[in-house]
Amino acid sequence: MGSKRHSQRVSEVVIRTRADGARELRVNGVFVMDDVETSSERRLAELVLERGARDVLVGGLGLGFTTRRLLEDTDVRRVLVAELHPAVVESSDIEDPRAEVVVGDVRTVLAEQPDASFDAVLLDVDNGPDFLVHDANAGLYEPTGVADAVRVLRPGGTLAVWSMADSPALRDALAEHLEDVQAEAVPVRLQRRDEAYWVLTGRRSPGDIVRA
Ligand SMILES: C[S@@+](CC[C@H](N)C(=O)[O-])C[C@H]1O[C@@H](n2cnc3c(N)ncnc32)[C@H](O)[C@@H]1O
């Protein structure tokens, strides 16, 4: 897996194995995720694989479940991952020539990409607009942030956003720039309770004209 350092912030990132055997990621003491229930992270990838995505930009490496699910598909050509924290990248075991991880903010990485260069953009950098771990991520869920992701989508391409809860505001932001906006509840089992996480999607109009 290729990797380059893009920018640095001082944060305490801890990836540890808990007493129950689960791997856990924490940033500045805040729980981000573990590897116990990862169906929604993998579903994020599956939603765009079902639509035939071949070139995919992923915001947020985390423990790598979304990225590995993409790479399981032999039709996938390229996965570019933007991950804020170098320690998260350093702890990753993903080895695949189709995958490149850039250490940096996904907004910066998006801004560097040419217009219409991906079939899908997957954002799983935070818990969704209403439960932010990083306040600086708020803009990603707003219409301007959505527009930045849409710019790099090919016509017909999909933006998919992981969220802890459904969000009417995020649906509206997606609908400002995309067609066919949907929110899918992904059933998850959390501490012996049945709950749901969400993946919100929208498609760039297949008729959009991209200027060369
Ligand atoms: C919930 S985890 C992603 C989980 C991932 N989908 C998986 O399958 O393991 C969120 C990740 O996004 C990273 N992150 C947070 N804000 C970011 C940003 N603005 N740009 C890039 N990565 C970011 C965090 O450091 C963390 O690794």
The ligand as a Tripos MOL2 file, in Angstrom:
@<TRIPOS>MOLECULE
LIG
   27    29     1     0     0
SMALL
NO_CHARGES

@<TRIPOS>ATOM
      1 C1        -14.8330    5.6590   12.1280 C.3       1 LIG1
      2 S1        -13.2390    5.6600   11.4970 S.3       1 LIG1
      3 C2        -13.4160    4.9830    9.8650 C.3       1 LIG1
      4 C3        -13.7830    3.5460    9.8830 C.3       1 LIG1
      5 C4        -13.5450    2.8450    8.5800 C.3       1 LIG1
      6 N1        -14.6830    3.0480    7.6930 N.3       1 LIG1
      7 C5        -13.3210    1.3720    8.7910 C.2       1 LIG1
      8 O1        -13.9070    0.5680    8.0480 O.co2     1 LIG1
      9 O2        -12.5720    0.9810    9.6880 O.co2     1 LIG1
     10 C6        -12.9630    7.3640   11.1330 C.3       1 LIG1
     11 C7        -11.5520    7.6480   10.6460 C.3       1 LIG1
     12 O3        -11.5270    8.9200    9.9990 O.3       1 LIG1
     13 C8        -10.3600    9.6210   10.4000 C.3       1 LIG1
     14 N2        -10.6360   11.0560   10.1840 N.ar      1 LIG1
     15 C9        -11.3100   11.9120   10.9870 C.ar      1 LIG1
     16 N3        -11.4520   13.1070   10.3860 N.ar      1 LIG1
     17 C10       -10.8430   13.0110    9.1690 C.ar      1 LIG1
     18 C11       -10.6650   13.9050    8.0810 C.ar      1 LIG1
     19 N4        -11.1530   15.1560    8.1030 N.pl3     1 LIG1
     20 N5         -9.9820   13.4700    6.9840 N.ar      1 LIG1
     21 C12        -9.4880   12.2090    6.9440 C.ar      1 LIG1
     22 N6         -9.6400   11.3050    7.9530 N.ar      1 LIG1
     23 C13       -10.3160   11.7010    9.0410 C.ar      1 LIG1
     24 C14       -10.1490    9.1830   11.8300 C.3       1 LIG1
     25 O4         -8.8080    9.3820   12.2370 O.3       1 LIG1
     26 C15       -10.5300    7.7030   11.7570 C.3       1 LIG1
     27 O5         -9.4300    6.9020   11.4280 O.3       1 LIG1
@<TRIPOS>BOND
     1     1     2 1
     2     2     3 1
     3     2    10 1
     4     3     4 1
     5     4     5 1
     6     5     6 1
     7     5     7 1
     8     7     8 2
     9     7     9 1
    10    10    11 1
    11    11    12 1
    12    11    26 1
    13    12    13 1
    14    13    14 1
    15    13    24 1
    16    14    15 ar
    17    14    23 ar
    18    15    16 ar
    19    16    17 ar
    20    17    18 ar
    21    17    23 ar
    22    18    19 1
    23    18    20 ar
    24    20    21 ar
    25    21    22 ar
    26    22    23 ar
    27    24    25 1
    28    24    26 1
    29    26    27 1
@<TRIPOS>SUBSTRUCTURE
     1 LIG1         1 GROUP 0 **** ****
